[in-house]
């Protein structure tokens, strides 16, 4: 059995491959190709062709391909998806425009409300009404549905979304409306809100439904192209797509519910970080994934990734459990520019085409990669094992206009760019950690992505983090995350306002579990799984509280315990998060959620054999490196593949490998751990 992980970034498409008979983490194969926007599938196919040849993969071998893609996310951000219409309950035609009556920048006089995905004239009111308890107040007028469907067809829509009031409690009217639409318009793509995510909050549920309909055609075309390629080249290949919750799902599921993929790319990196942290015995991690376009940061606490139900993609809320990620518009390809006299970096990126100026592919604007090169962090020998040489002259030319405006030289301008990028990251990560009540010194920073090995150590020194881990495969770590991801499904039921007791809670979790198991049966044959786990979660609050706290109640459910067991779990979680609770306070339930995780075959880990008994490896070369305002003329440059387990060196130093460069700052000592990962510790 072979498992291949694929992660598409703004600049490169990354591949990781594992043979089932190999040692695991320490024996992965990796590969990178430039991304190929807007036809991202071309880069995927190019990389797969290389791996098929390099590893002599034929039709006798079963192959699991797990792919993280940004196609859906880019479609939403660029608003290039399907043309839609929406059917909603009479009286709620302005649900998209009114939203939640909140301004994201309340003190900005020039702030504007988000423009909905569809205009008001393509929102149709339907006479029907379901009450909050699921009872029918007004039967649905199916003739008005047919009239709306014909109007949508005249507007040349590609899909119709249906979101009725309280359909999460009783979907009968949405099902009837969908049947009526298909009666009038056979073949029309119809998306029902209760089918996508059956949870209260009408605006957010309408948005999730529209997002699913908006990206479904484009995602279907993209996934179909990859599936057709696999069908022709790997007869026993099976395609899975990564999910925003850190898991994966079958390609057929992703075609029907692409909304679950919208934040999946960064989530795979967090899954990889959690897996490696467990391997190294580290359960408190801040992950930093810095690629060519952006930096994504997330927290792993007690060995588990943080989950949020308040994420956003582009301008729109994404009301479903996703891996909590703080996104920052700064990557190796981020463009430096002047806003009057003020130097800024990002969020615009040179991307894969034309790329940074130093790549020599037509880019002329200064980027962080050009700044890294001028400061000596990158060498002119280039990236990708020399397949991408770097031009110092082009980097200087790109930074020269900025230097002239700042009345400095290109190297000083490059240092300023790095300082600005670090400040941008600090302004995001410090409030992020403060909201979660985490002290930076308690964390280990795990850095990966093409630019993470350089900028991560700079950030750690600023934040006050004293230990850094650089994975064995930093540049393709998200692709490694695809190799270790499980099939994960979240099922939910809203119980707010319903009378509920302990036996009822247990019964409802049994029903949620049955739904999750039915979902699993559609994804994969049970014989191919190595294990299945379930986690029961309740979104709970004090009765007068305006927000909920997600609480793990698995023990109470398994024990069929009394209501006091659920309340105790909630009080403990409230204390952990906020430092206080009210043990005598009444507790209310909003939602019950069950998370199923089914494990596919994945790489384990074996320590690297051999050690540092021989002589210490000599530096590959020396070069001038600019750090903290001065040149270090003979900074040692080491080749990472020559460093044995147990090797140690103090900064300032630079460690190079085919697909990454790692900076060891002054004051840090770097060593190679038992699995080949690099650990940097700040000396007291």
C-alpha positions, 0 to 999 in steps of 0.5 A: 500500500502507498499513501500520497499526500498533496498540498497546494500552496500559492507558490508550490505544490507539495508531495509526500509519499509513504510506502506501507512497508517503510519505516514511516516518518523518517522514510518519507519521500518528498517532491515539490513543483511550482503551482499552476494557477488557475489550472492547479490540477496540472501541477498535481498531475505533474507531481504525480507523474514524477512519483509514479516513475520514481517509485515504480508505482503500478496497478498492482499496488493500492494507492491512497491519495489525500489532497488538500486544495484551496480551489474552493477558498479561492473561488469564494475570495475571488467570487468566481463561483456559480450563479445562484438563487435562494428560496427563503421563508416569507418575510426573510428576503433580506436575511443576507443583507441584514446579516447580524447588523454587526460592522467588522470595523465599528469605528471606521466611518468608511466601512461598508457592509459585506456584499452578499453572494447573490443580489436581492432580486434572486432571493425568493420568498416562499409562503411557509413557516416551521416553528422553533419546536419543529411544528408546522405553523404554515404549510408550504405553498408549493406553487410559489416554489414552482414560480420561484424556480421558473424565475430563477431559470429565467435569471440563468442560475446554475444552482438554487439554495433553499434555507427555511426558518427552523428547518434544522428542527424539521426539514419537511418543507425544504425536502418538499421545495427541492422536489418541486424545483426538480419537478419544474427544472429537472437537473437543476442543482438544489442545495438544502440547508438542513442537509449541509449543516442542520444548526440554528442561526438562520443567517449563518446557515443560509451563508453556509448553504450558499457557499456550498452551492457557490463552489460545488460546480468548480470543485466538482470539475477540479476533483473530477479532473484529478479522479479521471487522471487517477482512473487512467494511471492508477487503477487501484488509486483512491482519492480523498480530500482534506477537511477544514476540521483536520480530517479527510473525506472521500472525493465523492463527498467533497464534490457534494459538500465542498463547503467542508474543504474551504479551510482544509489546507492549513488544517492539514498542517495542524494535524501534522503538528499534533502528530509530530508533537505526540511523537516528541512528547510535546503537548503545548505547541504553537504551529507556524506554517509560512508559505509563499503567500500567507502565514497560518498559526494555530494552537495545540493544547494538551495534545489536541488542536483547537476547534472553532465554530466562528471561522470565516472564509473571505467575507463570510462566516463559516458556522461549523467546527473547523481547526482554529487558525489565525491567518496572517497575510505574510509569506515568502512571496509577500510584496514590500511596498510604500504607502506614502512614506510608510513601508508595508509588507503584504498582503499582496503576493508575487505568488507562483507566477511571476514569483519573487524577483530573485526567482528570475521568472519575470517578477520585479517587485520586492518580496520577503524572499528577495530580502532573505537573499540580500541578508544572506539567509538564502544563498544564490545556490538556490532552492529545490536542490539547485533546480531554482537558482536565485539572482542576487542582482535581481533582488537588489534591483527590486529593493533599490526603489524602496531603498531610495525612498527610505534614503538607505541601501537595499540591504537596510531596506531588506532588514526593514522589510523583515522587521515589518513582517515580524511586526505584522505577525506579532500584532496577530499572534500575541492577541491570539494567545492572550484570548486563549490565556496562554503564556508564550514561554509555555509553548514550543514553536513548530515551524514549517512551510517554505519560509517558516524555517527562516522567519519562525526563529525571528518571531520566536525571539520577539514573542518570547518562545524559548524552544523551536522544533523544525520538522524533518520535512518542513517545506512539505509538512502540510503534505505530511499532514495529509498522510496522517489525517483520519476520516473525521465527521462532525454530526450536530443536533440543536437542542436549545429550548427543548426539555432535556434530561440525562437519558435523552442526551444519551439517546440523542448521542446514540442517534448522532453516532448512528448518523456518523457511522452511516456517513463512514460507510459511504466513505470507505470499506471498513476493512481498510480502517485501523480503528474508529473513535468517537467524541461527544461534545456539548455546546453549553452555557450558564442560562444567562450567558450569551455564548456557549462553551464546547465541552467534552462530555464523552465520559458522562455519555459513556457512563450514562451518568446523571445531569450533574456529570455534564454540569461538572464537565462544563464548570471545569472547562469554564474554569480552564478557559476563563479562570472562574466558574459558578458551580451552583449556576444553572446550565443550559444545552444549545447543541450536541455534537459527535465527532467520529474519527476513523483511522486509515493506514498511516506512517508511524515512526522509527528513530533514525539509526546511527548517531553522532559517534563520528567526527562532527560534520564540517560546515558546507560553506561560510557566507556573510549573514546580516542579523540584528543590524550587523554583518556576520562575515563567516556564518557557518552553513550546514547541509541538513542531510549530513547532520547526525542524531545528537549533532549540536551547534550554537547560532548564528548558523544556517542549515540548508536542505533541498526544500527549506532553509533554517536560521539558528539565531544567536542565543539559540543552540540547535540539535538533531533529535532522534527522528531527525527533527531539529530542536532549537533551545534558547540558552538562559 
